[in-house]
Amino acid sequence: MENKSSETRSSTQSVDILIIGGGPAGSTAGAWLGQQNYKTLICEKEKFPRFHIGESLLPNGNRILQKIGVWEKIQQAGFIEKHGAEFTLPDRSCSVRNIFANGLVKGLEQTYQVERSRFDEILLNHAAASGCEVRQRTIVSQTIHTENGWSILTKNLDTGAEQTVLSRWIIDASGRNCMMGRNLGLEKETIPYPGRFAVFNHFKGFARAEGKEGGDIIILRLQDAWFWAIPISQTVTSIGVVAQKGARISGKETYEEFFWRKVQESPFLSESLSEASPLDDYRIESDYCFSYETYGNDQTLLTGDAASFIDPVFSSGVYLALESGFLAAETVAKQLRRKNKKVSPKLYTHYTKSMKDRIGVMRRLIESYYDNRSFEVFMFPLPRLKLPRAINSILAGCSNPPFNVRWRFWLFRKICARHMKKPIIPSIHWKSFSEKSKVMTNKA
Ligand SMILES: Cc1cc2nc3c(=O)[nH]c(=O)nc-3n(C[C@H](O)[C@H](O)[C@H](O)COP(=O)(O)OP(=O)(O)OC[C@H]3O[C@@H](n4cnc5c(N)ncnc54)[C@H](O)[C@@H]3O)c2cc1C
């Protein structure tokens, strides 16, 4: 993608909306606003393609990709088709395979597992093709609130050239950099989750199932950690472990050693990875769960990870980034159409509530996965009343569930609460897995 030449630019430029960051949230907002003929500028500090974690998509994000007209490009990119998600135990003796097509909400049957470098580049190029100006290797370094909006200082990281951009609105899509949340001094909510970290790498040679099932994400639970295995190409699988901070043997254990120690706790992973080779250095992400109390103020809306990131276990991050990028774009456009009308505080509360309601649905399911008792309900779902089919729809990203899903999800959580007080379904004997893996390790 060609960056428009900075030499011909005047030192000050005016736009309707400046978007900080060209990840999924920023590109979605930029594409849609460009299509509506708003003068929109995305500043992205990296040069795409660039690595990013978050490779498993949810079917409910397809709707947004269709709305911004990029769906066909995604379909033609040769990504691995994802038809479901398998949740399993360390030895894979018990698995729940959520086939999206079995969900109660139609239209959420399939999506993709993606190499984020390529996926994000397709989206950013699409924003540029939709009429949004895109500047890569351009960082937003300062934002000053003015009477008419914002005065923003940008810097080209290759030439060092600085430019002031005057913009009526800012959409913050800067990911966990949280540029505007910090600049506006917004309060963060207290999230009752312990600090967690993830260690991950891409592997060649990880054994996979044949056919459609081979495209599933596998989420494998240990007693105190979990793994993902995401097929991102015909030969490459992304594998990562998530654990609570402090889980490493203090001072001694490297992240790589930690990864392999946890692999040894799963007979299935030890075997599947025995012939596999890592393709990169091991990467680490930590302390990623947070949420701002409000997702906007002063002609600024926060989107995607810049607003909130709860947990990666159900792969909801990119979906929520697409959803919020689109909603933020629509919200800003609606306000701009009102000409010089003052921005009502309700705009920010409506936007925040719409996103928090969606995030809240995913968050409640995440909490039941992490609690060892609720996890048993998750793994041994009661087929009566179509409860698993309702959970299936939420796992497909149905974050604004219709009534037939909503009441079943409510009942699922009641059953979890009841099971926590007095067990009503089989217990998982975590000790038996560690016994088995000891045998495996000894054999190796
Ligand atoms: C361990 C882990 C596993 C995950 N797994 C999944 C998964 O399987 N599926 C899933 O859907 N999600 C997953 N996620 C979440 C997912 O990665 C994010 O939710 C998603 O990338 C958010 O998109 P975004 O557009 O908000 O931000 P990003 O994709 O982070 O994009 C932000 C962009 O802003 C740019 N930027 C930042 N600051 C500036 C600045 N000042 N000026 C200019 N540019 C700037 C950055 O360079 C970046 O390109 C995972 C996250 C973690 C931590």
The ligand as an SDF file (V2000), in Angstrom:
LIG
                    3D

 53 58  0  0  0  0  0  0  0  0999 V2000
   -2.2650  -14.1960   24.5150 C   0  0  0  0  0  0  0  0  0  0  0  0
   -3.3590  -13.6390   23.6670 C   0  0  0  0  0  0  0  0  0  0  0  0
   -4.0610  -14.4810   22.7950 C   0  0  0  0  0  0  0  0  0  0  0  0
   -5.0990  -13.9700   22.0120 C   0  0  0  0  0  0  0  0  0  0  0  0
   -5.8100  -14.8230   21.1920 N   0  0  0  0  0  0  0  0  0  0  0  0
   -6.8630  -14.3410   20.4940 C   0  0  0  0  0  0  0  0  0  0  0  0
   -7.6060  -15.1780   19.6000 C   0  0  0  0  0  0  0  0  0  0  0  0
   -7.3160  -16.3680   19.4420 O   0  0  0  0  0  0  0  0  0  0  0  0
   -8.6470  -14.6190   18.9260 N   0  0  0  0  0  0  0  0  0  0  0  0
   -8.9980  -13.3110   19.0720 C   0  0  0  0  0  0  0  0  0  0  0  0
   -9.9700  -12.8770   18.4620 O   0  0  0  0  0  0  0  0  0  0  0  0
   -8.2790  -12.4870   19.8550 N   0  0  0  0  0  0  0  0  0  0  0  0
   -7.2390  -12.9620   20.5720 C   0  0  0  0  0  0  0  0  0  0  0  0
   -6.5060  -12.1100   21.3330 N   0  0  0  0  0  0  0  0  0  0  0  0
   -6.9000  -10.7010   21.3930 C   0  0  0  0  0  0  0  0  0  0  0  0
   -6.5250   -9.9310   20.1250 C   0  0  0  0  0  0  0  0  0  0  0  0
   -5.1340  -10.0250   19.9140 O   0  0  0  0  0  0  0  0  0  0  0  0
   -6.9380   -8.4680   20.2720 C   0  0  0  0  0  0  0  0  0  0  0  0
   -8.1600   -8.3840   20.9490 O   0  0  0  0  0  0  0  0  0  0  0  0
   -7.0600   -7.7190   18.9300 C   0  0  0  0  0  0  0  0  0  0  0  0
   -5.8630   -7.7200   18.2410 O   0  0  0  0  0  0  0  0  0  0  0  0
   -7.5270   -6.2770   19.1930 C   0  0  0  0  0  0  0  0  0  0  0  0
   -7.5100   -5.5270   18.0040 O   0  0  0  0  0  0  0  0  0  0  0  0
   -7.3090   -3.9310   18.0610 P   0  0  0  0  0  0  0  0  0  0  0  0
   -7.5060   -3.4410   16.6780 O   0  0  0  0  0  0  0  0  0  0  0  0
   -8.1240   -3.3720   19.1550 O   0  0  0  0  0  0  0  0  0  0  0  0
   -5.8060   -3.7160   18.5210 O   0  0  0  0  0  0  0  0  0  0  0  0
   -4.4060   -4.2060   17.8250 P   0  0  0  0  0  0  0  0  0  0  0  0
   -4.6820   -5.3660   16.9310 O   0  0  0  0  0  0  0  0  0  0  0  0
   -3.4790   -4.3880   18.9460 O   0  0  0  0  0  0  0  0  0  0  0  0
   -4.0070   -2.9640   16.9440 O   0  0  0  0  0  0  0  0  0  0  0  0
   -3.5540   -1.7540   17.5190 C   0  0  0  0  0  0  0  0  0  0  0  0
   -2.6300   -1.0540   16.5280 C   0  0  0  0  0  0  0  0  0  0  0  0
   -2.3780    0.2580   17.0030 O   0  0  0  0  0  0  0  0  0  0  0  0
   -1.0380    0.6020   16.6860 C   0  0  0  0  0  0  0  0  0  0  0  0
   -0.6510    1.7030   17.5970 N   0  0  0  0  0  0  0  0  0  0  0  0
   -0.5510    1.6620   18.9440 C   0  0  0  0  0  0  0  0  0  0  0  0
   -0.2350    2.8700   19.4340 N   0  0  0  0  0  0  0  0  0  0  0  0
   -0.1110    3.7090   18.3770 C   0  0  0  0  0  0  0  0  0  0  0  0
    0.1970    5.0980   18.2520 C   0  0  0  0  0  0  0  0  0  0  0  0
    0.4550    5.8780   19.3070 N   0  0  0  0  0  0  0  0  0  0  0  0
    0.2440    5.6260   17.0040 N   0  0  0  0  0  0  0  0  0  0  0  0
   -0.0100    4.8600   15.9170 C   0  0  0  0  0  0  0  0  0  0  0  0
   -0.3090    3.5440   15.9820 N   0  0  0  0  0  0  0  0  0  0  0  0
   -0.3790    2.9690   17.2070 C   0  0  0  0  0  0  0  0  0  0  0  0
   -0.2750   -0.7050   16.8970 C   0  0  0  0  0  0  0  0  0  0  0  0
    0.9330   -0.7230   16.1660 O   0  0  0  0  0  0  0  0  0  0  0  0
   -1.2790   -1.7340   16.3810 C   0  0  0  0  0  0  0  0  0  0  0  0
   -1.0670   -2.1030   15.0350 O   0  0  0  0  0  0  0  0  0  0  0  0
   -5.4360  -12.5960   22.1010 C   0  0  0  0  0  0  0  0  0  0  0  0
   -4.7140  -11.7580   22.9560 C   0  0  0  0  0  0  0  0  0  0  0  0
   -3.7070  -12.2630   23.7380 C   0  0  0  0  0  0  0  0  0  0  0  0
   -2.9560  -11.3320   24.6610 C   0  0  0  0  0  0  0  0  0  0  0  0
  1  2  1  0
  2  3  1  0
  2 52  2  0
  3  4  2  0
  4  5  1  0
  4 50  1  0
  5  6  2  0
  6  7  1  0
  6 13  1  0
  7  8  2  0
  7  9  1  0
  9 10  1  0
 10 11  2  0
 10 12  1  0
 12 13  2  0
 13 14  1  0
 14 15  1  0
 14 50  1  0
 15 16  1  0
 16 17  1  0
 16 18  1  0
 18 19  1  0
 18 20  1  0
 20 21  1  0
 20 22  1  0
 22 23  1  0
 23 24  1  0
 24 25  2  0
 24 26  1  0
 24 27  1  0
 27 28  1  0
 28 29  2  0
 28 30  1  0
 28 31  1  0
 31 32  1  0
 32 33  1  0
 33 34  1  0
 33 48  1  0
 34 35  1  0
 35 36  1  0
 35 46  1  0
 36 37  1  0
 36 45  1  0
 37 38  2  0
 38 39  1  0
 39 40  1  0
 39 45  2  0
 40 41  1  0
 40 42  2  0
 42 43  1  0
 43 44  2  0
 44 45  1  0
 46 47  1  0
 46 48  1  0
 48 49  1  0
 50 51  2  0
 51 52  1  0
 52 53  1  0
M  END
$$$$
